[in-house]
Amino acid sequence: MATLTIRNFDDAAYERLKRDARANHRSLEAEARARLEGSASSRAELLDQLRAVRIPTGPDYEGSVALIRSVRDEE
């Protein structure tokens, strides 16, 4: 397991982290670990979702006008 040291951590953020740790019945370290692990997986999941809904572009792309018309016509 790795060890992480954070220097110059904002006092207000530290107090919010402590408050959330108490609310979640976790130690300060466990709360920080949960947030860091969650944000790493959330970012990867978000990127996957964005890639799934990305509008294709390229030589066959008809442009935004055609896209807007097709969405409007579906309603």
Contact map, one row per residue, 1 for C-alpha under 8 A:
111000000000000000000000000000000000000000000000000000000000000000000000000
111100000000000000000000000000000000000000000000000000000000000000000000000
111110000000000000000000000000000000000000000000000000000000000000000000000
011111000000000000000000000000000000000000000000000000000000000000000000000
001111100000000000000000000000000000000000000000000000000000000000000000000
000111111000000000000000000000000000000000000000000000000000000000000000000
000011111000000000000000000000000000000000000000000000000000000000000000000
000001111100000000000000000000000000000000000000000000000000000000000000000
000001111110110000000000000000000000000000000000000000000000000000000000000
000000011111110000000000000000000000000000000000000000000000000000000000000
000000001111111000000000000000000000000000000000000000000000000000000000000
000000000111111100000000000000000000000000000000000000000000000000000000000
000000001111111110000000000000000000000000000000000000000000000000000000000
000000001111111111000000000000000000000000000000000000000000000000000000000
000000000011111111100000000000000000000000000000000000000000000000000000000
000000000001111111110000000000000000000000000000000000000000000000000000000
000000000000111111111000000100110000000000000000000000000000000000000000000
000000000000011111111100000100000000000000000000000000000000000000000000000
000000000000001111111110000000000000000000000000000000000000000000000000000
000000000000000111111111000000100000000000000000000000000000000000000000000
000000000000000011111111111101100000000000000000000000000000000000000000000
000000000000000001111111111000000000000000000000000000000000000000000000000
000000000000000000111111110000000000000000000000000000000000000000000000000
000000000000000000011111110000100000000000000000000000000000000000000000000
000000000000000000001111111000000000000000000000000000000000000000000000000
000000000000000000001111111111100000000000000000000000000000000000000000000
000000000000000000001100111111100000000000000000000000000000000000000000000
000000000000000011001000011111110000000000000000000000000000000000000000000
000000000000000000000000011111111000000000000000000000000000000000000000000
000000000000000000001000011111111100000000000000000000000000000000000000000
000000000000000010011001011111111110000000000000000000000000000000000000000
000000000000000010000000000111111111000000000000000000000000000000000000000
000000000000000000000000000011111111100000000000000000000000000000000000000
000000000000000000000000000001111111110000000000000000000000000000000000000
000000000000000000000000000000111111111000000000000000000000000000000000000
000000000000000000000000000000011111111100000000000000000000000000000000000
000000000000000000000000000000001111111110000000000000000000000000000000000
000000000000000000000000000000000111111111000000000000000000000000000000000
000000000000000000000000000000000011111111100000000000000000000000000000000
000000000000000000000000000000000001111111110000000000000000000000000000000
000000000000000000000000000000000000111111111000000000000000000000000000000
000000000000000000000000000000000000011111111100000000000000000000000000000
000000000000000000000000000000000000001111111110000000000000000000000000000
000000000000000000000000000000000000000111111111000000000000000000000000000
000000000000000000000000000000000000000011111111100000000000000000000000000
000000000000000000000000000000000000000001111111110000000000000000000000000
000000000000000000000000000000000000000000111111111000000000000000000000000
000000000000000000000000000000000000000000011111111100000000000000000000000
000000000000000000000000000000000000000000001111111110000000000000000000000
000000000000000000000000000000000000000000000111111111000000000000000000000
000000000000000000000000000000000000000000000011111111000000000000000000000
000000000000000000000000000000000000000000000001111111000000000000000000000
000000000000000000000000000000000000000000000000111111100000000000000000000
000000000000000000000000000000000000000000000000011111110000000000000000000
000000000000000000000000000000000000000000000000000011111000000000000000000
000000000000000000000000000000000000000000000000000001111100100000000000000
000000000000000000000000000000000000000000000000000000111111100000000000000
000000000000000000000000000000000000000000000000000000011111100000000000000
000000000000000000000000000000000000000000000000000000001111100000000000000
000000000000000000000000000000000000000000000000000000001111110000000000000
000000000000000000000000000000000000000000000000000000011111111000000000000
000000000000000000000000000000000000000000000000000000000001111111100000000
000000000000000000000000000000000000000000000000000000000000111111100000000
000000000000000000000000000000000000000000000000000000000000011111110000000
000000000000000000000000000000000000000000000000000000000000011111111000000
000000000000000000000000000000000000000000000000000000000000011111111100000
000000000000000000000000000000000000000000000000000000000000011111111110000
000000000000000000000000000000000000000000000000000000000000000111111111000
000000000000000000000000000000000000000000000000000000000000000011111111100
000000000000000000000000000000000000000000000000000000000000000001111111110
000000000000000000000000000000000000000000000000000000000000000000111111111
000000000000000000000000000000000000000000000000000000000000000000011111111
000000000000000000000000000000000000000000000000000000000000000000001111111
000000000000000000000000000000000000000000000000000000000000000000000111111
000000000000000000000000000000000000000000000000000000000000000000000011111
